[in-house]
Amino acid sequence: MIEETGQVVDVKGAFAWIESERTSTCGACNVRKGCGTAVLAKVFGQRRVHLRVLNRINAQVGDAVVIGIPESALVRGSLAVYAAPLAGLFAGAIAGDFLGNRFFQGGSDLPSIIGALAGITAGLVWLKRFSRQSEKDASYQPVILRKQTWSESVQGSG
């Protein structure tokens, strides 16, 4: 389970809106000065993020809470976001190249480009459908695990 802390800012039905500060792992890394991620984190700063999470513990507005999402849901979601459009892009380019060589003897790259655009579009359309389905799937929803303890709040601020 991947955990993050936040504060409840609104409660609507079975869901709560949590405000959490976006953080990076740069504080724990020894290569901070030569890392592009650390530079970007400094430029963009630590902004607050609002998340809709399942409120299974009946947390109230103002409560400091710990939210979590299963690692498997994060991996599956990340794989869908990155792999589906890339797979569509490559499959479309290969199919366009095959069809272009089969039907047009000119040796043009245009069928590959058109195939790649069609493939990435198909991948993005699939991703939109997957996103709508996963929005309703409880296994993809972050959930409030517990109210934040004093020791967790001290660790989070250090």
Secondary structure in CASP SS format (residue, H / E / C, confidence):
PFRMAT SS
TARGET T0000
AUTHOR 0000-0000-0000
METHOD secondary structure of the structure
MODEL  1
M C 1.00
I E 1.00
E E 1.00
E E 1.00
T E 1.00
G E 1.00
Q E 1.00
V E 1.00
V E 1.00
D E 1.00
V E 1.00
K E 1.00
G C 1.00
A C 1.00
F E 1.00
A E 1.00
W E 1.00
I E 1.00
E E 1.00
S E 1.00
E E 1.00
R C 1.00
T C 1.00
S C 1.00
T H 1.00
C H 1.00
G H 1.00
A H 1.00
C C 1.00
N C 1.00
V C 1.00
R H 1.00
K H 1.00
G H 1.00
C C 1.00
G H 1.00
T H 1.00
A H 1.00
V H 1.00
L H 1.00
A H 1.00
K H 1.00
V H 1.00
F H 1.00
G C 1.00
Q C 1.00
R C 1.00
R E 1.00
V E 1.00
H E 1.00
L E 1.00
R E 1.00
V E 1.00
L E 1.00
N C 1.00
R C 1.00
I C 1.00
N C 1.00
A C 1.00
Q C 1.00
V C 1.00
G C 1.00
D C 1.00
A E 1.00
V E 1.00
V E 1.00
I E 1.00
G E 1.00
I E 1.00
P C 1.00
E H 1.00
S H 1.00
A H 1.00
L H 1.00
V H 1.00
R H 1.00
G H 1.00
S H 1.00
L H 1.00
A H 1.00
V H 1.00
Y H 1.00
A H 1.00
A H 1.00
P H 1.00
L H 1.00
A H 1.00
G H 1.00
L H 1.00
F H 1.00
A H 1.00
G H 1.00
A H 1.00
I H 1.00
A H 1.00
G H 1.00
D H 1.00
F H 1.00
L H 1.00
G H 1.00
N H 1.00
R H 1.00
F H 1.00
F C 1.00
Q C 1.00
G C 1.00
G C 1.00
S C 1.00
D C 1.00
L H 1.00
P H 1.00
S H 1.00
I H 1.00
I H 1.00
G H 1.00
A H 1.00
L H 1.00
A H 1.00
G H 1.00
I H 1.00
T H 1.00
A H 1.00
G H 1.00
L H 1.00
V H 1.00
W H 1.00
L H 1.00
K H 1.00
R H 1.00
F H 1.00
S H 1.00
R H 1.00
Q H 1.00
S H 1.00
E H 1.00
K H 1.00
D C 1.00
A H 1.00
S H 1.00
Y H 1.00
Q C 1.00
P C 1.00
V E 1.00
I E 1.00
L E 1.00
R E 1.00
K E 1.00
Q C 1.00
T C 1.00
W H 1.00
S H 1.00
E H 1.00
S H 1.00
V H 1.00
Q H 1.00
G H 1.00
S H 1.00
G C 1.00
END
